[in-house]
Amino acid sequence: MTPIGASNLIDLLRGRAADTPDRTVFTFLRDGVTPAETVTFAELDRRARETAAWLQPRFPPGARVLLLYPPGIEFVVAFLGCVYAGLIAVPAYPPRGRDIDPRIRAMAADAQAAAALTTSDLLPRLSAMTRDDGGFAGVRWGTSDEMAGPGAAWRHPRPAADTPAHLQYTSGSTATPKGVIVTHGNLLRNLQDMDLGWRHEADSVIVSWLPHFHDMGLVYGVLEPIFAGVTCYLMPPVSFMQKPLRWLQAISTFKATHSAAPNFAYDLCVRKIKPDDRVAMDLSRWAVAVNGAEPIRAETLNRFAAAFGAAGFRDTAFCPGYGLAEATLKVTATPRGRGAVCLTVDGAALDRGHVAAVRPGEPGARTLVSCGMTAIDTDVVIVDPEARRRCDADAVGEVWVAGSVVAAGYWNRPAETADTFGARLVDADRGPFLRTGDLGFLSGGELYIAGRLKDLIIIRGQNHYPQDIEQTVESLGSPLRSHGCAAFSVDVDGEERLIIAQEVEREARGADLPDLAGRIRQAVAEAHEVHVYDVVILRAGALPRTSSGKIRRQACRLTYTEGILLGRSAD
């Protein structure tokens, strides 16, 4: 639980530094294996004060500060230094190429950033990149080395619960990314929600490879260890992507009890980690395996549990959940120790917006994974998005959320804030609600997600959820790449048509593309009774993705209609 009297992030960390000053809070694994740097609660508090003491005389309260850091403890210090200074942190990532990423430029301009912080190693390259860039006009640069020093001049800004702590920029699809205003109160309440459900204890250990600029990586990987007073091992996302074994090895080596990842990561471990490596590790202490940030598949959970049972992994460790940046992070999640709960429904009825339970294995049956519930005041309702009335208990509708975890809105976007955060039911005096844009239903008090409202494919009056079609395509196996499929619809002569974009493995360059396209068409027709208008075969990694690895279907649609989604197969 939070230290007594902690009403903001500053008091939270200062309380931890007073109570357990010598406890290590973060250890950074440079290559995913080797400890490169550690920091205790007391050291983290000191370094945050030093950073804040440098920032406060240079920038007014509430100024936005762009953070362009590679993975590591320097980012954590810079983020907390902004918070300690009464400034608003804007987590981002350093450019990977020779030019500044357009999304980073858009973030800097939208936030009207007054400063940009980075490492001394990266500053020369970033300065050269942005010297003549109008998006960075007036931005003052600073480095971690420059800010290190006496923190005696630091002044506690004493932020209130509704004071913004950071802007969490959404990944965006075709539009400029939007900055979600996350307050101190939002964060403390969400951290409490996760702590209550997943029960961090005195000897708990967290391992996280999630990007620090993403909501799950920041809130759970960086802030939850401080809230819960536990140790966390951080590793670069690329170390996991290059070799998934490193994630589970870290859990085994450091006896981790808690770790979170999107669904694709669990699938990747099953595919890439060899049986001999599986039995050589010990996952018996892993008590909370959070699965979120993208559609959760029962098949993934079953495959992972079967593959790593010999290493001591228990399927009761699975904690599927649902959340979004606009709700800080978590909306609902499965509590510790219960394991995943699944519900099998009639797929055809679900496509019509009706929930009808059936037995597993029945023709057309579809198994959905529960995203659990909340442990605090979060209110979840299922709403007809057009009528703005609550749906019947057996109906699919848009997920609306209210409560203390709902963020304050979008930075400098009053109209979009009102539309997304200000929804009200027409038949009840309740609200305002956050419109999530996700489709789902409640069963037994638990939330099930059926798809995205804006991604819903409607062909000849029939609803099709893209993730179901994508799963059918991916089930065809090699050389089609797992988690490399995007299903979306486009308008052709006034009629919605289904498009499939599918990546193939790198070693499949000589594959018969027309044959692959034919197999995809046949599988989709048989499983979903819908004709595929076009199939696009792409090289591995070609599909647009968010920072957390989710495929951006809206961006796929745009690039397809503009004729720049390359790799179209022969019809």
C-alpha positions in Angstrom: 0.0 0.0 0.0 1.0 3.6 -0.4 3.1 5.2 2.3 0.9 7.1 4.8 0.0 10.6 3.6 1.1 10.1 -0.1 -1.4 12.1 -2.2 0.9 12.5 -5.2 3.9 10.8 -6.8 6.4 12.9 -5.0 5.2 12.0 -1.6 5.0 8.4 -2.7 8.6 8.1 -3.6 9.8 10.3 -0.6 7.8 8.0 1.7 9.5 4.9 0.2 12.9 6.6 0.5 12.2 7.3 4.2 10.9 3.8 5.0 13.2 1.6 3.0 16.1 3.8 1.8 18.5 1.0 1.0 16.2 -1.3 -0.8 17.0 -1.6 -4.5 14.0 -0.5 -6.6 15.4 -0.9 -10.1 18.1 -2.9 -11.7 18.7 -2.4 -15.5 19.7 -5.4 -17.5 21.7 -3.9 -20.3 21.3 -6.8 -22.8 18.4 -8.4 -21.1 20.8 -10.5 -19.1 23.6 -8.5 -17.5 22.9 -6.1 -14.6 24.3 -2.7 -15.7 23.0 -0.3 -13.1 21.0 -0.4 -9.9 19.3 2.3 -7.8 17.8 2.3 -4.3 14.7 4.2 -3.2 16.9 6.8 -1.5 19.2 7.2 -4.5 16.2 7.5 -6.8 14.7 10.2 -4.6 18.0 12.1 -4.4 18.5 12.0 -8.2 15.0 13.1 -8.9 15.5 16.1 -6.6 18.8 17.0 -8.3 17.0 16.9 -11.7 14.1 19.0 -10.4 16.5 21.5 -8.9 18.0 22.1 -12.4 14.6 22.3 -14.1 12.7 24.5 -11.7 14.6 27.8 -12.2 14.6 27.3 -16.0 10.9 26.4 -16.7 7.6 27.6 -15.3 5.3 25.1 -13.5 3.3 23.0 -15.9 5.7 23.3 -18.8 5.9 20.2 -20.9 9.2 18.3 -21.2 9.8 15.8 -23.9 11.8 12.8 -22.7 13.9 11.2 -25.5 15.7 8.4 -23.7 16.7 4.8 -24.6 15.6 2.2 -22.1 17.3 2.5 -18.7 17.3 4.1 -15.3 18.2 7.6 -16.7 14.7 7.7 -18.2 13.1 6.9 -14.8 15.2 9.6 -13.1 14.2 12.2 -15.8 10.5 11.3 -15.6 10.5 11.6 -11.8 12.6 14.8 -12.0 10.0 16.4 -14.1 7.3 15.3 -11.6 9.4 16.6 -8.7 9.8 20.0 -10.5 6.1 20.4 -11.1 6.5 20.0 -14.8 4.6 17.7 -17.2 6.6 14.8 -18.6 6.0 13.7 -22.1 7.6 10.2 -22.5 8.8 9.5 -26.0 11.7 7.6 -27.6 14.9 8.6 -29.4 14.8 8.5 -33.2 16.0 5.3 -34.7 17.1 6.6 -38.1 18.9 9.6 -39.5 15.8 11.9 -39.4 13.5 12.9 -36.6 10.4 10.7 -36.4 7.3 12.6 -37.7 5.4 11.3 -34.7 7.9 12.8 -32.2 7.8 16.1 -34.1 4.0 16.0 -33.8 4.2 15.3 -30.1 6.6 18.2 -29.5 4.4 20.6 -31.4 1.1 19.4 -29.9 2.4 19.6 -26.4 4.2 22.9 -27.0 7.2 21.4 -25.4 9.5 23.9 -23.6 12.3 21.4 -23.1 13.7 18.1 -24.3 15.8 15.9 -22.1 18.1 13.1 -23.3 21.5 11.5 -22.6 24.8 13.1 -23.3 25.6 10.4 -25.9 22.4 11.2 -27.9 22.4 15.0 -27.6 24.7 15.7 -30.5 22.7 13.6 -32.9 19.4 14.9 -31.7 20.5 18.5 -31.8 21.7 18.1 -35.4 18.4 16.4 -36.4 16.2 19.2 -35.0 18.4 22.3 -35.6 16.3 23.4 -38.5 13.1 21.6 -37.5 10.2 24.0 -36.9 8.5 21.5 -34.6 11.4 22.0 -32.1 11.6 25.8 -32.4 12.1 27.2 -28.9 12.8 23.8 -27.3 15.7 23.9 -24.8 17.8 20.8 -24.5 19.2 19.2 -21.4 21.1 16.0 -20.5 21.1 13.8 -17.4 24.8 14.5 -16.8 24.1 18.3 -16.9 21.3 17.9 -14.3 23.2 15.8 -11.8 24.4 17.8 -8.8 23.2 19.2 -5.5 19.5 19.1 -5.1 19.3 21.4 -2.0 17.6 24.1 -4.0 14.7 21.9 -4.9 11.3 23.2 -3.9 8.4 20.8 -3.3 5.6 21.8 -5.7 2.9 20.0 -3.7 0.7 18.9 -6.6 -2.9 18.2 -6.0 -4.7 15.1 -7.2 -5.9 16.8 -10.3 -2.5 18.2 -11.3 -1.2 16.6 -14.5 1.8 14.4 -14.0 2.4 13.4 -17.7 1.0 13.4 -21.2 0.6 9.8 -22.5 0.5 10.2 -26.3 -1.8 7.7 -28.0 -0.2 5.8 -30.9 -2.7 7.3 -33.4 -3.8 5.7 -36.6 -4.2 8.2 -39.4 -4.3 11.4 -37.3 -1.9 13.3 -35.2 -1.3 11.5 -31.9 -3.3 12.9 -29.0 -1.9 13.6 -25.5 -3.9 12.0 -22.7 -3.7 14.2 -19.6 -2.8 11.8 -16.7 -3.0 13.3 -13.2 -1.3 12.4 -10.0 -4.7 11.2 -8.7 -5.3 9.0 -11.8 -1.9 7.3 -11.3 -2.2 6.7 -7.6 -5.7 5.2 -8.0 -4.7 3.0 -10.9 -1.5 1.8 -9.1 -3.7 1.0 -6.1 -6.1 -1.0 -8.3 -3.3 -3.1 -9.7 -1.8 -3.6 -6.2 -5.1 -4.8 -4.8 -5.8 -7.2 -7.6 -2.3 -8.6 -8.1 -1.2 -8.5 -4.4 2.4 -7.4 -4.5 4.1 -8.5 -1.3 7.3 -7.7 0.5 9.3 -10.3 -1.5 7.7 -9.7 -4.8 9.9 -9.0 -7.8 8.8 -7.5 -11.1 10.5 -8.0 -14.5 9.6 -5.7 -17.4 10.8 -5.3 -21.0 7.9 -3.1 -22.0 8.7 0.3 -23.6 8.9 3.0 -21.0 7.1 5.5 -23.3 4.1 3.1 -23.5 1.3 3.2 -20.9 1.8 -0.3 -19.7 5.6 0.0 -19.6 5.5 3.3 -17.7 2.7 2.7 -15.2 3.3 -0.9 -14.4 7.0 -1.3 -15.2 8.2 2.0 -13.7 5.6 3.4 -11.3 4.1 0.2 -9.8 7.4 -0.9 -8.2 7.6 2.4 -6.4 4.0 2.2 -5.3 4.3 -1.4 -4.1 7.8 -0.9 -2.6 9.3 -3.8 -4.5 12.3 -4.5 -6.8 11.9 -4.4 -10.6 14.4 -5.6 -13.2 14.1 -3.5 -16.4 15.4 -4.7 -19.8 15.4 -3.1 -23.3 12.4 -4.2 -25.5 14.8 -5.1 -28.3 16.5 -7.6 -26.1 13.2 -9.5 -25.8 12.3 -9.1 -29.5 15.7 -10.4 -30.6 15.6 -13.3 -28.2 12.4 -14.0 -26.3 14.3 -16.4 -24.1 15.9 -13.5 -22.2 12.5 -12.4 -20.8 11.8 -15.8 -19.2 15.4 -16.3 -18.2 15.3 -13.0 -16.3 12.1 -14.2 -14.6 13.8 -17.5 -13.7 17.2 -16.0 -12.6 15.8 -13.2 -10.5 12.9 -15.3 -9.1 10.3 -12.8 -10.4 6.7 -13.0 -9.2 5.1 -10.5 -11.5 5.6 -9.6 -15.2 3.3 -8.3 -17.9 3.3 -8.5 -21.7 0.9 -8.3 -24.7 -0.6 -11.5 -26.0 1.9 -11.8 -28.9 4.8 -12.1 -26.5 3.5 -15.3 -25.0 3.0 -16.7 -28.5 6.5 -15.6 -29.5 8.0 -17.5 -26.5 6.3 -20.7 -27.5 7.5 -20.4 -31.1 11.1 -19.3 -30.4 12.2 -20.9 -27.2 13.5 -24.5 -27.7 12.3 -27.3 -25.4 15.8 -27.8 -23.9 15.9 -24.1 -22.9 12.4 -24.4 -21.4 13.2 -27.1 -18.9 16.4 -25.4 -17.9 14.5 -22.5 -16.3 12.5 -22.1 -13.1 9.2 -20.2 -13.5 7.6 -21.6 -10.3 7.6 -18.2 -8.5 5.9 -16.4 -11.4 2.5 -15.8 -9.7 1.1 -13.0 -11.9 1.5 -13.2 -15.7 -0.4 -10.2 -17.0 -1.7 -10.4 -20.5 -3.1 -7.2 -22.1 -2.6 -4.4 -24.6 -4.1 -6.4 -27.5 -6.8 -9.1 -28.1 -6.2 -12.0 -25.7 -6.5 -15.5 -27.2 -7.3 -18.6 -25.3 -5.2 -20.6 -27.7 -2.2 -18.6 -26.7 -2.7 -19.1 -23.0 -3.2 -22.9 -23.5 -0.1 -23.2 -25.7 2.1 -21.2 -23.3 0.9 -23.2 -20.2 1.6 -26.5 -22.0 5.0 -25.4 -23.3 6.3 -24.0 -20.0 4.6 -26.3 -17.4 7.8 -28.3 -17.2 9.6 -25.1 -16.1 7.2 -24.8 -13.2 4.7 -22.3 -14.8 1.2 -22.6 -13.5 -1.8 -21.6 -15.6 -3.4 -20.0 -12.5 -0.7 -17.3 -12.9 -2.4 -15.9 -16.0 -4.1 -12.5 -15.3 -5.7 -11.2 -18.5 -6.8 -7.6 -18.4 -8.1 -4.7 -20.3 -7.2 -1.1 -20.3 -6.2 2.0 -22.4 -4.2 5.2 -22.0 -7.4 7.2 -21.6 -8.1 5.3 -18.4 -4.4 5.7 -17.2 -3.8 2.0 -17.8 -6.0 -0.6 -16.2 -9.8 -0.8 -16.4 -10.3 -4.4 -15.5 -8.1 -7.4 -14.8 -8.2 -11.0 -13.5 -7.1 -11.1 -9.8 -4.0 -13.0 -8.7 -4.3 -16.8 -8.3 -7.5 -17.4 -10.2 -6.2 -17.9 -13.7 -8.0 -17.1 -16.9 -11.7 -17.5 -17.2 -13.1 -18.3 -20.7 -16.5 -18.2 -22.2 -17.5 -20.1 -25.4 -20.2 -18.4 -27.4 -21.9 -18.8 -30.8 -19.7 -16.9 -33.2 -22.5 -16.2 -35.7 -24.7 -14.8 -33.0 -21.8 -12.7 -31.7 -21.3 -11.2 -35.2 -25.0 -10.1 -34.9 -24.3 -8.5 -31.6 -25.9 -11.2 -29.5 -24.1 -13.3 -26.7 -25.2 -16.9 -26.7 -23.2 -19.4 -24.7 -22.5 -22.8 -26.3 -20.4 -25.8 -25.6 -16.7 -25.8 -26.7 -16.3 -27.6 -29.9 -19.7 -26.9 -31.3 -19.8 -25.7 -34.9 -19.1 -22.0 -35.1 -18.2 -21.8 -31.4 -15.8 -19.0 -30.4 -13.9 -18.9 -27.1 -13.4 -15.5 -25.5 -11.1 -14.7 -22.5 -12.4 -12.7 -19.6 -10.6 -9.5 -18.9 -11.7 -9.6 -15.2 -13.0 -6.8 -13.1 -11.9 -3.8 -11.1 -10.9 -3.7 -7.4 -11.8 0.0 -6.9 -14.5 2.5 -8.1 -14.2 1.9 -11.8 -17.7 1.7 -13.4 -18.0 -0.2 -16.6 -21.2 -0.2 -18.7 -22.1 -1.6 -22.1 -23.8 0.9 -24.3 -25.5 1.0 -27.7 -23.2 3.7 -29.3 -25.9 5.1 -31.5 -28.8 5.2 -29.1 -26.5 5.9 -26.0 -28.6 3.5 -23.9 -27.4 0.6 -21.9 -27.5 -2.7 -23.8 -29.4 -5.8 -22.7 -27.4 -8.2 -20.7 -26.9 -10.6 -23.7 -25.9 -7.9 -26.2 -22.6 -6.6 -27.4 -22.1 -2.8 -27.2 -19.4 -0.2 -26.7 -17.5 -0.3 -23.4 -18.0 2.9 -21.4 -15.9 3.6 -18.3 -16.2 6.1 -15.4 -14.2 6.4 -12.2 -11.1 7.8 -10.7 -8.8 6.2 -13.2 -10.3 8.0 -16.2 -7.8 10.7 -17.4 -8.6 14.4 -17.5 -8.9 14.5 -21.3 -6.8 15.3 -24.3 -4.2 18.0 -24.2 -5.5 21.2 -26.0 -8.3 19.3 -27.7 -11.6 20.4 -26.1 -13.9 19.1 -28.8 -12.3 15.6 -28.8 -12.2 15.6 -25.0 -15.9 16.4 -24.8 -16.7 13.7 -27.4 -14.6 10.9 -25.9 -14.6 11.7 -22.1 -18.0 13.4 -21.8 -20.5 10.7 -22.9 -23.7 10.3 -21.0 -26.5 7.8 -21.0 -29.8 9.2 -22.3 -31.9 7.1 -20.0 -30.0 7.5 -16.7 -28.4 10.4 -14.8 -24.9 8.8 -14.8 -21.7 10.0 -16.2 -19.7 11.4 -17.7 -18.2 8.3 -19.2 -15.1 7.6 -21.3 -16.1 6.1 -24.7 -13.4 3.5 -25.2 -14.2 2.6 -28.9 -14.0 -1.1 -27.9 -16.9 -3.5 -28.2 -17.7 -6.0 -25.4 -20.2 -7.4 -23.0 -20.4 -8.2 -19.3 -21.0 -11.8 -18.1 -21.0 -12.8 -14.4 -19.6 -9.3 -13.6 -16.6 -9.8 -15.8 -15.7 -7.9 -19.0 -15.2 -9.6 -22.3 -13.9 -7.7 -25.3 -15.3 -8.6 -28.8 -13.5 -6.0 -31.0 -13.0 -2.4 -31.9 -16.0 -0.3 -32.8 -14.1 1.6 -35.5 -12.4 -1.6 -36.8 -15.7 -3.5 -37.0 -16.2 -4.9 -40.5 -19.7 -4.9 -41.8 -20.3 -6.7 -45.1 -23.9 -7.2 -46.4 -25.3 -6.4 -43.0 -23.1 -9.0 -41.2 -20.7 -7.9 -38.5 -17.2 -9.4 -38.5 -14.6 -8.8 -35.9 -11.2 -8.3 -37.6 -9.3 -10.3 -34.9 -11.4 -13.4 -35.6 -10.7 -13.2 -39.3 -7.0 -12.6 -38.6 -6.9 -15.6 -36.3 -8.3 -17.8 -39.1 -5.7 -16.6 -41.5 -2.8 -17.0 -39.1 -4.0 -20.6 -38.2 -2.8 -21.6 -41.7 0.7 -21.6 -40.4 4.0 -21.2 -42.2 5.1 -19.3 -44.2 2.4 -16.8 -42.8 3.8 -14.8 -39.9 2.1 -15.1 -36.6 0.6 -11.8 -35.4 1.3 -10.5 -38.9 -2.2 -10.2 -40.3 -4.5 -7.2 -40.7 -8.2 -7.5 -41.7 -10.0 -4.4 -42.7 -12.7 -3.2 -45.1 -12.7 -0.5 -47.8 -15.5 1.0 -49.9 -15.5 -0.2 -53.5 -18.3 1.2 -55.6 -20.4 1.9 -52.6 -20.0 -1.5 -51.0 -17.8 -2.6 -48.2 -15.1 -5.1 -49.2 -12.8 -7.2 -47.1 -9.0 -6.8 -47.5 -6.4 -9.1 -45.9 -2.9 -7.9 -45.5 -0.5 -10.7 -44.3 3.2 -10.8 -43.6 5.3 -13.8 -44.4 8.4 -15.0 -42.7 11.7 -13.7 -44.1 12.7 -17.2 -45.3 9.6 -17.3 -47.5 10.8 -15.1 -50.3 10.3 -17.8 -52.9 6.8 -18.7 -51.8 4.0 -19.0 -54.4 2.1 -15.8 -53.7 -1.1 -16.6 -55.7 -1.3 -20.0 -53.9 -1.0 -18.3 -50.5 -3.7 -15.8 -51.5 -5.9 -18.7 -52.6 -5.4 -20.5 -49.3 -6.3 -17.4 -47.3 -9.4 -16.7 -49.4 -10.6 -20.3 -49.0 -10.0 -20.4 -45.2 -11.9 -17.1 -44.6 -14.8 -18.1 -46.8 -15.2 -21.4 -45.0 -14.9 -20.0 -41.5 -16.7 -16.7 -41.9 -18.8 -17.0 -45.1 -17.4 -13.8 -46.5 -15.5 -13.2 -49.7 -12.0 -11.7 -49.5 -11.8 -8.9 -52.1 -8.1 -8.6 -52.1 -5.1 -10.2 -50.4 -1.8 -8.4 -49.8 1.3 -10.4 -49.0 4.0 -8.4 -47.3 7.5 -8.9 -46.0 8.0 -9.4 -42.3 7.6 -6.2 -40.3 5.9 -4.2 -43.1 2.5 -3.7 -41.4 2.1 -0.4 -39.5 2.2 -1.0 -35.7 1.8 0.9 -32.5 4.6 1.4 -30.0 3.4 -1.7 -28.1 3.3 -3.9 -31.2 -0.4 -3.8 -32.1 -1.2 -3.6 -35.7 -2.8 -0.3 -36.8 -5.7 -1.4 -38.9 -6.7 2.2 -39.7 -3.3 3.0 -41.0 -3.4 -0.2 -43.1 -6.6 0.9 -44.6 -5.3 4.4 -45.4 -2.1 3.1 -47.1 -4.1 0.5 -49.0 -6.6 3.1 -50.4 -3.7 5.4 -51.3 -2.0 2.6 -53.2 1.2 2.5 -51.0 0.6 -0.8 -49.2 3.2 -2.7 -51.3 3.3 -6.4 -52.0 -0.2 -7.1 -53.5 -0.6 -10.7 -54.7 -2.0 -11.7 -58.0 -5.7 -12.2 -58.1 
